[in-house]
Amino acid sequence: MDIINLGIMAHVDAGKTTLTEQILCACGAVRSAGSVDKGTAKTDSMAVEKSRGISVRSAAATVEYGGKRINIIDTPGHIDFAGEAERALAVLDGAILIVSAVEGVDAYTEQLWEVLKRMSIPRAVFVNKIDRAGSDADDVMVQLRKRFGDGFVLLSDIEGEGSRECASYKKQDEDILAQLADVDDRALEMYLSERINGEEIGVILRECTAQCKTFPIVCGASIQNVGTEQVLQAVTQLLPDASAKKTENLSAVVFKVESGTDMGKTAYVRLFGGELSARAELSALGVTRRGEKLDVAEKIAQIRSFKGVTLYDSGKAFAGEIAAICGASSMRAGDVIGEAVSSMYSEKAYALANPYLTVTVTPTDGSKLTELITALKELTEEEPLLNYRFDRLSREAQIDITGSVQLEIIDTLIRERYGIAPSFTPPTIIYKETPCQNGIGFDAYTMPKPCWACVQLFIEPLKRGAGFVYDGGKVPHNKLFYKYQEHIKQSLVTCLEQGLYGWEVTDLKVTLTDGEHHTIHTHPLDFFVATPMAFMNGLQNCETKLLEPLLKLRITAPSEFVSRVIGDITMMRGSFESPVMHGTDFTIEAIVPAATSMDYPVRLRAQTSGKAKFASSFYGYNDSPPDVRAVAKRRGPDPRERSKWILYARDAIQEKQI
């Protein structure tokens, strides 16, 4: 049976989970569709999801329709949990992007579309909520074409828009052909010759959809179960199946990790090739994390597969399938079992989630610090972007977050799952650093004996968004053994975590230009001591400047507030496009620093008496104004404090016991 791994994605409150519930019901996986508002949705399994009425984690389910098996991945729509949607991209053969017929295309929808486009994931669009007052499906079509270009093929005719009696019907073949004629020569020839062949039209539409030349659109109202059958037909007839990405050798990616299940830690994987069996040794299969091979001494205790929303012990999983691996406690979201394939998600190129806030976490009961650390480690295994870190000297834990809703959920999870009452500092902005100019960094670590490690680095700035580039191999092996050159490369990754002002250093190239070891005095770990000192020396010679996170805002409000909103954007050091007037309202898009706009949604609601609609998404990092002086609290000694750093790096400074 053909398998389709389908992602259901959208902005918050667009109706993803409701559509998923209707699909489960239509395919006989559940007796009745659950309700998000009532906390009965089958794919919202966590207590916090049921109580809050939002999806926090991706959920999987399996149904059969039209002779095909559909593995559904229902992803969170709130931007604070975009990391879940981001990781789900690794497993998809196709996607349904849901757009509300009332709210239209928002900033997060644009982000989702851009990532799906870059990954060449075939996709269809479901225009939802045509039963709601204010629904305007025609305007949504205009927005889609304006923002994403041509290729949209509307498959639905609708009646009764804006009422609970709405209906959605499949368009006539000649109407679909007329739209296809704009993107395909075969369809154009058929249209001009007035030859209508429904089967041939379907073949052309399927091929064009698989090639991401066309994007079918279905309209409906998921809460009224309007359009569900059309969505299922579009998925099974138009989106490609898993065979398009099948490989010969074992290849599986972990896209989700759950802790505290009845089988301990559970890792959810999508297999691109080969098979996985219970009791298989992970070390023999091979596991990599961010391209680095892991030494994993574990066996797979059990393999479970989905039937509807439930899991059963299947013992094996095969290419194209979604499965749950139990007992592999070392697994993390993003790990690859076997060999990686080109279609897998690349976090550097396609990031959806970009945490730009950080908080310090402490237990209200100081004796619970060990338990809190365990909790934060487990939560970071489930959501790696939390980036948990612990300063062994100050005994403080920090995590990164995307917004206040995510922080509230983390607080609830720690209390309910671990029985700990956490305390969080107010969120602060995460800045970054980048070199101002070229410079050389050098250090000769030759005292106190036994030690000998000399490192010389050339540091140069790169354009925004370039990240980190390393160039090694400039030093001959007889002067600096290659194994020590590898140590330098490994150490630099850690060095980037804290620059002159304590922030992550980015958009730079580091070249190893010279170095030296000693055949007698060099200890294997000496270059892990020397490299941070050389790197910080280089940054000091280059000088660094701060980069601040920017947000993209989209604001819609009554026209009477246009001057006030423009004034607010200007005061926040923002840039904006000219407002677009539509009826009695206006819409404006702006780029503003996160630091100046953290409380703006609350202020905007107050200023407009709740009449404004506000959406934001992460835009990127750019140079901070010269008067911004943000310094992060450093974890551990500064390598520029040479004596203290050497003692710390050689574990000669005793850390406080936890």
SEDREN-767371 format. One record per residue (C-alpha): residue in one letter; x, y, z. Coordinates in pm, 1 decimal, decimal comma. Layout:
<nodes>
> a:X:Y:Z
...
</nodes>
This chain:
<nodes>
> m:0,0:0,0:0,0
> d:131,5:345,3:-91,1
> i:221,8:567,1:205,7
> i:189,7:945,7:222,6
> n:351,8:1130,2:512,3
> l:138,3:1442,6:533,4
> g:204,9:1755,9:734,8
> i:-89,3:1972,1:839,6
> m:46,6:2321,2:899,5
> a:-91,6:2669,1:957,9
> h:-90,1:2976,7:1176,8
> v:-252,8:2956,7:1518,7
> d:-632,5:2910,4:1530,2
> a:-656,2:2834,4:1158,0
> g:-810,1:2494,7:1234,0
> k:-532,3:2235,2:1190,0
> t:-633,0:2010,1:1475,5
> t:-1002,4:2039,3:1388,4
> l:-931,4:1930,9:1029,9
> t:-718,7:1643,6:1160,0
> e:-1007,0:1529,9:1379,7
> q:-1247,7:1536,9:1084,5
> i:-1004,5:1334,7:873,3
> l:-966,7:1076,5:1150,4
> c:-1344,6:1048,3:1174,2
> a:-1402,5:1035,5:797,7
> c:-1151,7:750,5:766,5
> g:-1300,2:553,8:1054,3
> a:-1003,5:595,7:1288,9
> v:-1229,3:747,4:1558,6
> r:-1602,9:732,2:1612,8
> s:-1651,4:1106,8:1638,6
> a:-1438,4:1413,4:1579,1
> g:-1294,0:1563,6:1895,2
> s:-1311,1:1931,3:1987,1
> v:-1015,7:2157,5:2063,3
> d:-1230,9:2390,5:2272,8
> k:-1371,1:2102,4:2479,7
> g:-1031,2:1938,6:2523,3
> t:-1139,5:1618,0:2346,3
> a:-913,4:1634,6:2039,6
> k:-738,0:1298,7:2001,7
> t:-411,3:1448,8:1879,0
> d:-388,7:1693,0:2171,3
> s:-286,3:1425,9:2419,6
> m:-97,2:1635,4:2676,2
> a:-291,7:1767,6:2974,6
> v:-162,9:2118,9:2910,8
> e:-288,7:2102,7:2549,4
> k:-634,9:1997,9:2660,6
> s:-656,7:2268,5:2927,0
> r:-515,2:2549,6:2711,6
> g:-684,1:2451,6:2384,6
> i:-362,2:2482,3:2182,4
> s:-122,4:2229,4:2032,8
> v:218,8:2228,4:2198,1
> r:379,0:1922,8:2038,6
> s:348,1:1763,1:1696,7
> a:114,2:1465,2:1693,1
> a:103,5:1167,4:1459,6
> a:-184,3:948,3:1346,3
> t:-243,7:699,7:1063,8
> v:-552,3:656,8:845,8
> e:-638,0:481,0:520,2
> y:-825,0:643,0:233,5
> g:-853,2:566,8:-135,0
> g:-628,5:263,0:-105,6
> k:-345,7:464,7:50,4
> r:-209,5:497,7:400,7
> i:-179,9:855,1:525,1
> n:53,8:928,1:815,2
> i:-70,3:1261,8:947,6
> i:163,8:1497,8:1132,2
> d:-45,7:1765,0:1305,4
> t:189,3:2051,0:1395,4
> p:143,6:2340,3:1641,5
> g:37,8:2669,1:1485,9
> h:148,5:2907,3:1758,2
> i:478,3:3067,2:1665,2
> d:618,3:2996,6:2013,1
> f:619,2:2626,6:1918,7
> a:747,2:2663,4:1564,2
> g:1035,7:2430,4:1650,9
> e:790,8:2139,3:1643,5
> a:670,6:2233,7:1294,9
> e:1031,1:2287,0:1189,4
> r:1137,4:1933,5:1281,5
> a:826,2:1782,6:1121,7
> l:948,5:1912,4:785,6
> a:1206,7:1632,9:784,7
> v:942,4:1361,7:748,5
> l:700,6:1504,3:493,6
> d:614,1:1386,0:145,2
> g:352,8:1659,1:113,2
> a:170,5:1920,4:316,9
> i:-168,4:2081,6:363,3
> l:-127,8:2448,7:445,6
> i:-440,4:2587,1:611,2
> v:-535,3:2952,0:571,2
> s:-829,3:3111,1:749,6
> a:-1082,3:3267,5:513,3
> v:-1136,2:3534,7:780,5
> e:-781,6:3624,1:892,4
> g:-616,1:3556,7:555,8
> v:-243,7:3506,6:496,1
> d:-41,9:3617,7:797,6
> a:331,6:3651,4:858,5
> y:372,7:3297,8:994,5
> t:190,0:3153,8:692,3
> e:446,0:3329,2:475,7
> q:727,7:3170,9:677,6
> l:575,1:2825,9:641,6
> w:529,3:2871,4:268,1
> e:886,6:2988,5:220,8
> v:1028,4:2687,7:405,8
> l:805,6:2441,8:217,1
> k:913,7:2608,9:-106,2
> r:1285,6:2588,4:-25,5
> m:1249,8:2222,2:64,1
> s:1046,4:2155,4:-252,6
> i:769,7:1989,9:-53,0
> p:453,4:1952,2:-267,7
> r:159,8:2122,0:-100,8
> a:-207,6:2193,9:-123,5
> v:-399,8:2473,9:49,1
> f:-715,5:2441,1:255,2
> v:-901,4:2772,2:289,0
> n:-1086,1:2712,7:614,3
> k:-1366,0:2883,4:807,7
> i:-1583,8:2978,2:511,7
> d:-1873,8:2941,3:756,0
> r:-1759,5:3239,2:963,4
> a:-1888,1:3595,3:937,5
> g:-1625,4:3797,6:752,5
> s:-1513,5:3504,6:539,3
> d:-1374,7:3611,8:201,9
> a:-1228,3:3318,2:9,9
> d:-1185,1:3527,7:-305,0
> d:-968,4:3775,2:-116,5
> v:-757,9:3490,4:22,0
> m:-696,6:3376,1:-335,0
> v:-580,0:3725,8:-422,0
> q:-348,2:3730,3:-118,1
> l:-199,9:3391,3:-204,0
> r:-121,7:3491,4:-562,3
> k:11,0:3831,4:-457,6
> r:248,9:3691,9:-196,9
> f:347,3:3355,6:-342,5
> g:304,1:3393,5:-719,5
> d:114,0:3187,4:-975,1
> g:28,9:2819,7:-984,1
> f:-271,2:2812,8:-751,7
> v:-551,8:2597,1:-885,5
> l:-886,3:2639,0:-711,1
> l:-1073,2:2308,1:-697,1
> s:-1378,2:2430,6:-503,8
> d:-1699,3:2614,8:-575,6
> i:-1865,3:2735,0:-255,8
> e:-2216,6:2834,5:-156,6
> g:-2351,6:3010,5:148,4
> e:-2019,5:3165,7:244,5
> g:-2031,8:3333,0:583,2
> s:-2302,4:3104,7:723,3
> r:-2323,1:2765,8:892,9
> e:-2514,7:2639,8:588,7
> c:-2208,9:2683,0:366,4
> a:-2115,0:2410,9:118,6
> s:-1814,3:2327,1:-98,0
> y:-1826,8:2141,0:-430,3
> k:-1564,7:2024,2:-677,5
> k:-1524,9:2258,7:-972,7
> q:-1606,2:2140,2:-1321,5
> d:-1317,9:1989,4:-1518,8
> e:-1321,8:2273,9:-1771,3
> d:-1274,7:2529,9:-1490,9
> i:-977,4:2338,6:-1351,8
> l:-830,9:2300,6:-1701,9
> a:-856,7:2674,3:-1764,0
> q:-644,2:2738,9:-1454,7
> l:-393,7:2465,0:-1544,3
> a:-348,7:2614,0:-1890,7
> d:-156,8:2903,0:-1733,9
> v:121,4:2674,8:-1606,5
> d:134,4:2368,1:-1834,2
> d:164,0:2345,1:-2214,1
> r:-29,6:2017,5:-2233,5
> a:-318,5:2174,7:-2047,1
> l:-300,6:2483,0:-2269,6
> e:-318,3:2268,7:-2583,0
> m:-615,5:2076,7:-2444,1
> y:-788,7:2400,6:-2345,1
> l:-738,3:2564,2:-2685,1
> s:-866,3:2255,5:-2866,2
> e:-1167,3:2246,6:-2630,6
> r:-1088,6:1883,1:-2550,7
> i:-1199,1:1806,7:-2196,6
> n:-1063,5:1482,2:-2050,8
> g:-1106,5:1457,0:-1673,0
> e:-859,5:1170,8:-1632,4
> e:-589,7:1347,0:-1831,3
> i:-650,4:1670,1:-1638,8
> g:-595,7:1474,8:-1316,9
> v:-266,8:1333,3:-1446,2
> i:-138,6:1679,0:-1542,8
> l:-245,3:1829,5:-1210,3
> r:-82,2:1545,4:-1016,1
> e:247,6:1579,0:-1205,2
> c:252,9:1957,6:-1173,0
> t:173,2:1937,2:-800,6
> a:453,7:1687,4:-741,8
> q:691,0:1926,5:-922,5
> c:566,5:2222,1:-712,0
> k:442,4:2397,7:-1026,8
> t:81,8:2396,0:-907,5
> f:-82,4:2416,6:-567,1
> p:-439,0:2283,6:-544,5
> i:-679,7:2480,5:-324,9
> v:-983,2:2338,8:-146,7
> c:-1229,8:2554,8:47,1
> g:-1430,2:2442,1:347,3
> a:-1516,0:2471,7:714,0
> s:-1352,1:2201,5:922,1
> i:-1570,1:2256,5:1226,8
> q:-1877,3:2189,9:1008,2
> n:-1702,2:1901,0:829,9
> v:-1727,3:2089,8:501,2
> g:-1447,8:2014,7:254,1
> t:-1297,1:1718,2:441,4
> e:-1361,8:1470,6:159,1
> q:-1217,1:1713,0:-97,0
> v:-903,0:1748,2:114,2
> l:-862,8:1370,2:135,1
> q:-912,2:1337,8:-240,6
> a:-653,2:1608,7:-305,1
> v:-405,0:1435,9:-73,7
> t:-444,1:1085,4:-216,6
> q:-486,6:1181,8:-582,3
> l:-245,7:1474,3:-616,0
> l:32,5:1461,0:-354,4
> p:325,8:1220,6:-407,5
> d:379,2:918,1:-185,3
> a:683,5:810,3:16,0
> s:836,7:614,7:-272,5
> a:957,5:941,4:-425,2
> k:1209,7:976,8:-138,2
> k:1292,8:609,8:-82,8
> t:1659,1:510,5:-47,3
> e:1826,9:169,6:-58,5
> n:2022,7:188,3:267,2
> l:1891,2:244,0:619,3
> s:1803,9:607,1:673,2
> a:1574,1:738,9:948,0
> v:1536,7:1076,3:1115,6
> v:1407,0:1145,4:1466,6
> f:1153,6:1428,2:1449,7
> k:1002,8:1408,3:1796,9
> v:1102,1:1286,1:2143,5
> e:869,5:1223,4:2437,9
> s:974,1:1162,2:2797,4
> g:776,0:1002,5:3074,8
> t:570,0:766,4:2857,2
> d:478,8:413,2:2970,2
> m:784,3:287,8:2781,2
> g:1020,7:552,8:2911,0
> k:1163,7:779,8:2641,7
> t:1003,9:744,6:2299,7
> a:1164,0:868,2:1977,6
> y:942,9:912,6:1670,6
> v:1116,1:846,6:1338,9
> r:1045,8:854,6:967,4
> l:1224,6:588,2:763,9
> f:1349,3:688,5:419,9
> g:1513,6:353,8:352,5
> g:1587,7:13,5:501,8
> e:1414,4:-117,0:810,9
> l:1437,5:-100,8:1189,8
> s:1381,0:-395,9:1419,3
> a:1334,9:-433,2:1791,2
> r:1653,1:-533,0:1977,6
> a:1873,5:-383,5:1705,6
> e:2191,6:-219,6:1837,6
> l:2206,7:150,9:1756,5
> s:2587,4:146,1:1748,6
> a:2572,8:-104,9:1464,0
> l:2312,4:97,7:1276,1
> g:2505,2:424,2:1320,0
> v:2366,8:742,3:1474,0
> t:2469,7:1096,7:1384,5
> r:2380,1:1429,0:1541,5
> r:2439,5:1746,2:1341,4
> g:2672,9:1551,2:1116,9
> e:2883,3:1408,6:1401,5
> k:2882,4:1034,5:1467,3
> l:2766,8:932,7:1816,0
> d:2891,7:646,5:2028,4
> v:2556,4:495,3:2129,2
> a:2561,4:175,2:2335,5
> e:2188,7:98,1:2335,2
> k:1942,2:-143,8:2186,5
> i:1596,6:-62,1:2055,8
> a:1366,3:-212,5:2318,9
> q:1047,5:-194,1:2116,6
> i:911,9:-54,0:1790,8
> r:556,5:70,0:1778,3
> s:346,9:171,0:1479,3
> f:33,3:380,8:1449,7
> k:-318,9:259,9:1391,4
> g:-537,3:566,8:1401,5
> v:-416,7:762,9:1703,7
> t:-300,7:459,0:1903,3
> l:31,1:276,0:1902,2
> y:76,7:-99,0:1888,5
> d:384,4:-321,3:1911,5
> s:482,4:-392,1:1551,7
> g:839,7:-512,4:1608,2
> k:957,4:-366,1:1277,4
> a:931,7:-50,3:1070,8
> f:999,5:-19,0:699,0
> a:1089,2:250,3:444,8
> g:827,4:522,7:417,8
> e:675,6:455,3:760,0
> i:644,4:657,9:1078,1
> a:730,7:459,6:1391,8
> a:801,4:504,3:1761,7
> i:1129,4:368,6:1903,3
> c:1116,0:282,0:2272,1
> g:1409,7:241,5:2506,5
> a:1664,8:452,4:2318,8
> s:1726,9:705,6:2594,8
> s:2011,0:880,3:2411,0
> m:1795,7:981,9:2113,2
> r:1739,1:1353,5:2051,8
> a:1513,4:1533,1:1805,2
> g:1707,5:1573,5:1481,0
> d:1924,8:1260,9:1520,3
> v:1976,1:1047,5:1210,7
> i:1991,3:666,9:1222,3
> g:2186,3:520,9:932,4
> e:2279,4:762,2:656,3
> a:2139,4:1107,5:596,4
> v:1959,5:1183,6:270,3
> s:1943,2:1509,9:82,5
> s:1568,5:1551,6:136,7
> m:1610,6:1572,1:511,8
> y:1553,8:1901,3:684,8
> s:1850,7:2137,3:726,1
> e:1808,9:2353,6:1035,6
> k:2059,8:2611,6:914,1
> a:1890,0:2670,0:580,7
> y:1526,3:2638,0:677,1
> a:1487,6:2756,9:1035,5
> l:1131,2:2841,2:1136,6
> a:1191,8:2885,8:1507,6
> n:1441,8:3140,7:1631,4
> p:1437,4:3186,1:2010,0
> y:1539,3:3544,2:2078,9
> l:1464,9:3559,0:2451,9
> t:1645,1:3398,7:2743,9
> v:1548,2:3338,7:3107,2
> t:1723,0:3211,6:3418,5
> v:1540,2:2928,7:3595,6
> t:1565,8:2845,6:3964,8
> p:1354,2:2627,6:4194,3
> t:1153,6:2813,5:4456,3
> d:1269,8:2535,8:4689,6
> g:1649,5:2547,0:4671,7
> s:1679,9:2179,3:4763,3
> k:1509,1:2088,4:4432,7
> l:1793,5:2213,1:4210,8
> t:1900,6:1863,5:4103,5
> e:1542,7:1773,1:4012,4
> l:1503,5:2100,2:3819,3
> i:1818,7:2030,6:3618,4
> t:1686,5:1685,7:3529,9
> a:1357,4:1839,6:3420,1
> l:1525,8:2102,5:3202,2
> k:1751,2:1842,5:3042,1
> e:1454,6:1624,7:2951,6
> l:1255,3:1919,2:2817,0
> t:1554,5:2020,3:2603,0
> e:1571,1:1667,2:2463,9
> e:1210,7:1716,9:2351,9
> e:1270,2:2074,6:2234,3
> p:1642,7:2125,7:2155,3
> l:1590,4:2496,4:2089,0
> l:1546,8:2552,6:2462,7
> n:1925,9:2525,3:2466,8
> y:1946,8:2441,1:2839,9
> r:2280,8:2531,5:2995,2
> f:2408,7:2531,5:3351,6
> d:2687,5:2742,6:3497,5
> r:2864,7:2510,9:3737,7
> l:3017,9:2801,9:3928,4
> s:2713,0:3024,6:3977,4
> r:2478,1:2721,3:3988,2
> e:2233,5:2897,6:3756,2
> a:2033,9:2737,0:3474,8
> q:1925,9:2920,6:3160,5
> i:1698,6:2836,5:2868,8
> d:1604,4:3018,6:2548,4
> i:1242,9:3080,4:2453,3
> t:1040,6:3228,9:2168,4
> g:766,0:3398,0:2367,6
> s:554,0:3425,8:2679,9
> v:312,6:3147,0:2584,9
> q:598,0:2898,8:2556,5
> l:726,5:3007,5:2897,9
> e:383,5:2952,9:3051,6
> i:372,3:2601,8:2903,7
> i:721,1:2520,6:3032,6
> d:620,1:2640,0:3378,5
> t:310,9:2418,0:3369,1
> l:504,7:2113,3:3246,2
> i:768,5:2144,6:3517,4
> r:500,4:2173,0:3786,5
> e:273,5:1895,4:3659,4
> r:526,4:1644,4:3527,4
> y:807,1:1687,6:3779,5
> g:637,6:1834,1:4086,0
> i:873,6:2132,4:4100,4
> a:774,2:2497,6:4137,4
> p:1012,3:2693,6:3910,5
> s:1090,4:3062,1:3921,1
> f:1183,6:3252,9:3604,3
> t:1356,2:3584,9:3565,0
> p:1188,4:3830,6:3324,5
> p:1282,0:3738,8:2964,4
> t:1573,4:3933,9:2820,3
> i:1670,9:3981,5:2457,8
> i:1933,8:3751,1:2307,9
> y:2185,3:3963,5:2119,9
> k:2467,4:3830,1:1906,6
> e:2817,0:3954,7:1826,8
> t:3013,6:3975,6:1505,5
> p:3367,9:4097,2:1426,5
> c:3402,4:4456,2:1311,2
> q:3715,3:4394,1:1103,9
> n:3983,0:4139,0:1021,1
> g:4220,4:4037,9:1295,9
> i:4468,0:3777,8:1420,6
> g:4430,2:3579,0:1740,1
> f:4724,5:3402,8:1900,0
> d:4811,2:3214,4:2214,4
> a:5108,9:3009,9:2327,0
> y:5009,6:2785,6:2612,5
> t:5343,9:2655,4:2734,0
> m:5324,4:2704,9:3110,6
> p:5279,2:2554,9:3365,1
> k:5438,2:2232,7:3241,7
> p:5352,9:1976,9:3120,5
> c:5175,0:2156,2:2835,4
> w:5250,1:2294,1:2490,9
> a:4991,2:2430,0:2249,9
> c:5036,4:2725,1:2015,5
> v:4742,9:2847,3:1806,2
> q:4716,1:3128,8:1551,8
> l:4383,6:3218,6:1393,7
> f:4278,0:3467,3:1129,1
> i:3929,6:3606,4:1191,7
> e:3723,4:3797,8:937,2
> p:3360,8:3920,7:933,8
> l:3103,6:3781,7:690,6
> k:2770,4:3912,0:564,1
> r:2457,5:3891,9:780,2
> g:2314,2:3545,0:804,9
> a:2633,0:3369,2:693,6
> g:2687,0:3200,7:1030,3
> f:3023,2:3041,1:1103,6
> v:3275,7:2920,4:846,2
> y:3593,3:2736,2:943,0
> d:3898,6:2690,6:722,2
> g:4158,5:2443,9:853,8
> g:4442,1:2246,2:704,8
> k:4680,4:2539,6:656,4
> v:4938,6:2396,0:897,1
> p:5155,5:2093,3:806,4
> h:5111,5:1774,6:1007,5
> n:5471,2:1764,8:1132,0
> k:5425,7:2106,5:1293,6
> l:5074,3:2050,8:1426,4
> f:4936,8:1698,7:1427,1
> y:4605,6:1668,0:1242,7
> k:4439,5:1529,5:1554,8
> y:4528,7:1854,2:1734,6
> q:4395,8:2054,8:1441,2
> e:4068,3:1865,9:1485,3
> h:4073,5:1959,7:1856,2
> i:4105,2:2325,0:1757,4
> k:3807,9:2293,9:1522,9
> q:3597,9:2126,5:1793,7
> s:3695,1:2386,5:2052,7
> l:3600,3:2675,9:1826,3
> v:3237,9:2560,4:1821,3
> t:3228,1:2611,4:2199,0
> c:3423,0:2937,8:2172,5
> l:3147,3:3085,9:1955,8
> e:2900,1:3060,1:2244,8
> q:3042,2:3364,9:2426,2
> g:3216,5:3662,4:2271,3
> l:3356,8:3983,2:2418,4
> y:3015,5:4081,5:2553,4
> g:2908,1:3729,2:2645,8
> w:2683,2:3669,7:2342,7
> e:2706,2:3409,3:2066,4
> v:2949,0:3511,9:1792,0
> t:2823,6:3472,1:1435,4
> d:2877,8:3581,0:1075,1
> l:3251,0:3520,2:1074,5
> k:3517,8:3305,9:914,7
> v:3802,1:3161,4:1120,3
> t:4111,4:3026,2:948,9
> l:4376,4:2823,1:1130,0
> t:4693,9:2986,5:995,1
> d:4960,4:2852,5:1230,8
> g:5014,6:2634,6:1534,0
> e:5260,5:2411,4:1711,0
> h:5269,5:2107,7:1935,7
> h:5555,1:1950,7:2129,2
> t:5622,0:1578,7:2102,5
> i:5703,3:1552,5:2473,8
> h:5518,7:1830,2:2657,7
> t:5186,9:1847,8:2469,0
> h:4895,5:1694,7:2656,1
> p:4601,4:1572,4:2438,7
> l:4368,3:1835,0:2588,3
> d:4606,2:2133,1:2568,6
> f:4447,6:2273,6:2254,1
> f:4108,9:2284,4:2426,2
> v:4274,2:2518,3:2677,0
> a:4468,5:2727,9:2425,6
> t:4209,0:2773,4:2149,2
> p:3960,2:2980,5:2356,3
> m:4242,0:3211,4:2463,2
> a:4357,9:3255,7:2102,9
> f:4001,5:3311,8:1984,9
> m:3923,9:3577,1:2247,3
> n:4256,8:3745,3:2171,2
> g:4150,8:3758,8:1806,8
> l:3808,0:3901,2:1888,0
> q:3972,3:4169,6:2099,7
> n:4195,5:4261,9:1807,1
> c:3900,2:4261,7:1565,6
> e:3659,1:4424,8:1811,0
> t:3297,9:4310,7:1793,1
> k:2963,7:4483,0:1751,7
> l:2622,9:4375,2:1870,6
> l:2350,3:4234,8:1649,1
> e:1989,8:4264,1:1762,6
> p:1691,1:4042,2:1670,3
> l:1423,3:4191,7:1445,4
> l:1055,7:4101,3:1414,8
> k:822,6:4135,7:1119,3
> l:485,5:4275,6:1223,6
> r:155,4:4280,2:1040,8
> i:-109,5:4503,4:1195,1
> t:-468,0:4543,2:1079,4
> a:-686,4:4803,3:1250,6
> p:-957,4:5061,8:1182,6
> s:-828,0:5349,9:969,6
> e:-871,2:5598,4:1255,5
> f:-563,0:5445,2:1422,3
> v:-327,1:5457,7:1125,7
> s:-134,7:5766,3:1243,0
> r:-94,8:5630,9:1592,9
> v:35,9:5294,1:1469,4
> i:283,9:5462,7:1233,0
> g:400,6:5677,5:1522,3
> d:445,9:5369,8:1740,0
> i:651,6:5194,2:1472,5
> t:873,3:5500,9:1434,2
> m:923,9:5523,6:1810,0
> m:1026,6:5155,8:1814,0
> r:1301,4:5227,7:1556,7
> g:1102,7:5037,1:1297,2
> s:1075,4:5060,6:920,3
> f:746,1:5007,8:740,5
> e:573,0:4990,2:406,1
> s:288,3:5220,1:312,2
> p:-40,9:5115,3:476,0
> v:-287,9:4932,8:252,0
> m:-645,9:5051,8:291,3
> h:-933,8:4805,4:256,1
> g:-1278,1:4928,0:347,2
> t:-1270,2:5099,0:684,7
> d:-950,6:4919,1:790,1
> f:-581,9:4938,7:704,0
> t:-300,2:4685,5:709,8
> i:61,9:4778,6:764,3
> e:377,3:4566,9:766,8
> a:684,4:4672,0:960,4
> i:1026,5:4550,8:1072,2
> v:1102,4:4643,8:1433,0
> p:1368,5:4550,0:1690,5
> a:1247,8:4287,8:1937,9
> a:1396,6:4492,3:2221,3
> t:1165,8:4788,6:2160,5
> s:849,1:4593,6:2081,7
> m:816,8:4327,8:2351,6
> d:511,9:4487,8:2512,0
> y:363,2:4632,4:2194,7
> p:84,8:4372,8:2143,7
> v:-56,7:4466,9:2486,2
> r:-23,4:4839,3:2418,1
> l:-182,8:4803,4:2074,4
> r:-483,6:4620,7:2214,2
> a:-529,8:4892,4:2475,8
> q:-492,4:5176,4:2223,2
> t:-744,7:5026,0:1981,2
> s:-984,7:4883,7:2240,7
> g:-908,1:4536,9:2111,7
> k:-1001,0:4621,5:1750,8
> a:-652,6:4564,4:1605,4
> k:-519,1:4233,9:1473,3
> f:-151,3:4172,2:1540,4
> a:82,7:3904,0:1401,6
> s:458,7:3880,9:1429,4
> s:735,4:3651,9:1311,5
> f:1112,0:3643,3:1351,1
> y:1285,9:3839,5:1074,4
> g:1658,2:3803,3:1146,5
> y:1950,9:3980,6:1310,5
> n:2101,4:4312,5:1212,3
> d:2344,5:4568,1:1352,1
> s:2242,1:4730,4:1678,1
> p:2265,6:5108,6:1712,8
> p:2599,7:5220,5:1860,2
> d:2433,3:5334,9:2183,0
> v:2304,9:4983,6:2266,5
> r:2527,2:4835,6:2537,7
> a:2404,7:4487,0:2622,2
> v:2635,5:4255,6:2815,3
> a:2541,3:3897,2:2897,9
> k:2638,4:3732,2:3223,6
> r:2929,4:3506,6:3138,7
> r:2920,6:3136,6:3217,9
> g:3257,5:3040,1:3360,5
> p:3576,4:3251,3:3352,0
> d:3666,5:3474,3:3058,3
> p:3959,6:3317,0:2866,1
> r:4116,7:3663,3:2867,2
> e:4164,8:3615,0:3243,8
> r:4444,4:3378,6:3158,7
> s:4541,3:3228,6:3494,9
> k:4184,2:3179,1:3608,5
> w:4081,6:3030,3:3273,8
> i:4368,0:2778,5:3271,4
> l:4278,3:2660,2:3621,1
> y:3912,2:2632,5:3519,7
> a:3985,5:2453,0:3191,5
> r:4213,6:2206,4:3371,4
> d:3944,1:2142,3:3636,2
> a:4163,4:2294,7:3905,3
> i:3877,0:2520,4:4023,4
> q:3639,2:2319,9:4233,7
> e:3277,0:2366,3:4136,6
> k:3005,2:2384,6:4397,1
> q:2838,9:2054,0:4459,9
> i:2478,0:2023,8:4350,2
</nodes>
